[in-house]
Amino acid sequence: MQFESLSAALNMAGHGIYVWPAVILTALIVTGLLVLPLLGSRRLLAELGQQPQVADPPASTSVRIEEVNNASGT
């Protein structure tokens, strides 16, 4: 479809008033759906990076696991 001018293209034979707000709203929603999860994942990764590392379990825990393995015959 060809239009004679930019004004005619924007007007779209009287339908532009319905088309362009729908296009803009759709673009905003799609942009939000793409950007918000990225920001959330960055925030989550930053929070996880600031948490202290979990220390190794005490030696008694590993001894108990070995005792269970020995008791079961493995």
C-alpha positions in Angstrom: 0.0 0.0 0.0 1.4 3.4 -0.9 0.6 6.7 0.6 0.9 10.1 -1.0 2.6 11.7 2.0 3.7 11.0 5.6 0.5 12.6 6.8 -1.6 10.2 4.8 0.5 7.3 6.1 0.0 8.3 9.7 -3.7 8.9 9.1 -4.2 5.6 7.3 -7.5 6.7 5.8 -9.0 7.5 9.2 -7.8 4.3 10.9 -4.5 5.7 12.2 -6.2 7.0 15.4 -6.9 3.3 16.3 -3.8 1.7 14.8 -0.9 3.8 16.2 -1.9 3.7 19.9 -2.3 -0.1 19.6 1.2 -0.3 18.0 2.7 1.9 20.7 1.0 0.0 23.6 2.1 -3.3 22.1 5.7 -2.1 21.7 5.7 -0.9 25.4 4.4 -4.2 26.6 6.8 -6.3 24.6 9.7 -4.1 25.7 8.6 -4.5 29.4 8.4 -8.3 29.0 11.9 -8.4 27.6 13.6 -5.9 30.0 12.0 -6.6 33.4 13.2 -10.3 33.6 16.7 -9.2 32.6 16.7 -6.6 35.4 15.3 -9.1 37.9 17.9 -11.7 37.1 20.7 -9.1 37.4 19.4 -8.1 40.8 19.1 -11.7 41.9 22.7 -12.5 40.8 23.9 -9.4 42.6 22.1 -10.5 45.8 23.5 -14.1 45.5 27.0 -12.7 45.0 26.8 -10.7 48.2 25.7 -13.6 50.4 28.4 -15.3 52.4 29.6 -18.7 51.2 28.3 -21.7 53.0 31.0 -23.3 55.1 31.9 -26.9 54.7 29.8 -29.2 56.8 31.5 -30.3 60.1 33.6 -33.5 60.0 31.0 -35.3 62.2 28.5 -35.1 59.3 30.9 -36.9 56.9 31.6 -39.5 59.6 27.9 -40.2 60.0 27.5 -40.7 56.2 30.4 -43.2 56.2 28.8 -45.0 59.2 25.5 -45.3 57.3 27.3 -46.6 54.2 29.3 -49.2 56.3 26.2 -50.3 58.1 24.3 -50.9 54.9 27.1 -53.0 53.5 28.2 -50.6 50.6 
